[in-house]
Structures are given as C-alpha cells and as structure tokens.
Amino acid sequence: MMKEVYLTEKNREKKVSYWLDECRKIKSYRPFELNLKKAVLLVLDMQDYFVNEESHAFVPSSVNIISSIQEISKIFQWMGNKVIFSRHLDTENESSIMNNWWKDNIRPDNDQSKITHMLNKRDIEVIEKSHYSAFYETELETILKENDIEQIIITGVMTHLCCETTARDAFMRGFEVFFVVDATATYTEELHLGTLRAISHGFGTCISTEEIINEK
C-alpha cells in the first residue's frame, strides 16, 4: 500500500479546518457536548511497530500526532482523569482471524511492540488487545464503568482500523464518542477522511486538539 505524510505541523491548521468542515457536512449538529469531567482519554496502539520509521508498518503521519496526544494527556492528568493506552499484541494462535488476515505477528518479545518512548507514560493504564477493538476480550469496559465514565476521547493509530472499530464499539456500549481528527493517523488521508465521515454520520463527534485544550 502507498503511504503518505498528509499531516504535518505546517499544514495542521489547514487540514483540521478542512476535515471538520467535511464532518459538519455529514452531521450539522452535535448529539452531545464534550464534558472532560466525564471523559477518559484512550490512546490506541502508539507502539514502535507503527511509529518507528524503520518498521514496515510505519504510519508516516503518526509522528505528527504525538504532540497533540501529549497535550491532551497533560490536560487529563492535570484534571485527575484517566489516560488509558492500548498495546496491540497478536495471539499465538496462528489460525486466528487477525493472523490469517495480516500474515504478521506483533509478539510481546518484539521490541517494536513497546509503546513509543516519545510519549509520556507516567500515571497511565495499559490494556493489551489482540483485535482492532480495544473492547474485544479486554477489561476496558469494566474499567470505564467502575469509574463512571460517560465519554471516550479517541486518539492514536490506525484511524480506519483500531480507532474506528473502537469508536463504533464504544458507541454500541452506550459511551459518547469524541474522535480527535489531528490526534489520530493512518496510511493515507483518503482512509483517514473516510473514517471521519463515517464516525460523524453514525457513531461520534469529530473534534480537534485545540477544542479539548480550550475546554479544560
């Protein structure tokens, strides 16, 4: 698959404006409003497997969402809110659907399976998952319900796979979803924008990092 750097610090403002305009064409109103006091920050799969340019699975725009994730994470930690990272690890079952689809495994002993050192991992929880959704066969839903969480802020990689699937699953479990357009990334802008449109239509509200900063 062809990959591209579609998000940079230089074009961030222009891209965010364009993406949000496209989302508003799909959904002109907000079914619910952002309330950080009721929210959790979910950071999906920001592992060297996707963030390190030496990896074959490198997401070129991923390095340009790190600053946004850091800013949001600082706000959540300052407020005393939960920050939860997911770490994708494939099962040892070679006949599993994920292993059959990708023909590639992320094992715990693989150095690239680690969450990137470029993100501050202090005072966070880490859940391990083996499918696209961070809810599938994990303790995530239990953690959220035990902490009276109502809203989920989605960040991380990859926009059209793990981020989108997790957002859909969150909605189906009754959580209000906020999808951060400049704190999620995937291989191409076409894939990224496709997810933003789909999420806006039926599963969540697309927002910017700046809106979260202004909300604190």
Secondary structure, DSSP 8 states (H G I E B T S, - for coil): --------TTTHHHHHHHHHHHHHHH-SS-SS---GGGEEEEEE--BHHHH-TTSTT--GGGGGTHHHHHHHHHHHHHHT--EEEEEE---S-TTSHHHHHHS----TT-GGGSB-TTS--TT-EEEEESSSSTTTTSSHHHHHHHTT--EEEEEEE-IIIIIHHHHHHHHHTT-EEEEEEEEEE-S-HHHHHHHHHHHHHHT-EEE-HHHHHHH-
